[in-house]
Amino acid sequence: MISTERIYEIEEKDFLGIFQKAWTHGPSATIGGFPAGQKAHPVAVIRYEGRLREVYPAQVEFKEGMKND
């Protein structure tokens, strides 16, 4: 699960891209519930403290002087 509270301030070289994370889910166990299907949302992949992390794109901020306007 991705924590949404943290903001990651990184350099541009540590930003690897935005990708779609998708997975399938089975049908609801209740009668008349939702059918089986797929869920998906965008994630940003970054290098932070020597590790690769999956975060929400809104959690990424570039350090001053690294922004391309």
CORKADA-V868370 format. One record per backbone hydrogen bond with DSSP energy under -0.5 kcal/mol. CO is the residue of the C=O (numbers start at 1). NH is the residue of the N-H. E is the energy in kcal/mol with one decimal. If there is no record, write none. Layout:
# CORKADA-V868370
{{CO NH E} {CO NH E}}
This chain:
# CORKADA-V868370
{{7 9 -0.7} {8 10 -0.8} {8 61 -2.7} {10 63 -2.2} {11 14 -1.7} {12 15 -1.6} {14 16 -0.7} {14 47 -2.5} {17 45 -2.8} {19 21 -0.6} {19 43 -2.9} {20 22 -0.5} {21 41 -2.0} {23 39 -2.9} {25 37 -2.0} {30 33 -1.9} {34 28 -2.8} {37 25 -2.4} {39 23 -2.3} {41 21 -2.8} {43 19 -2.9} {44 46 -0.6} {44 55 -2.7} {45 16 -2.5} {45 17 -0.9} {46 48 -0.6} {46 53 -2.8} {48 51 -1.6} {51 48 -3.1} {53 46 -2.3} {53 55 -0.6} {55 44 -3.7} {56 59 -2.3} {57 60 -1.6} {59 8 -3.2} {59 61 -0.5} {61 10 -2.5} {63 66 -2.0} {67 69 -0.8}}
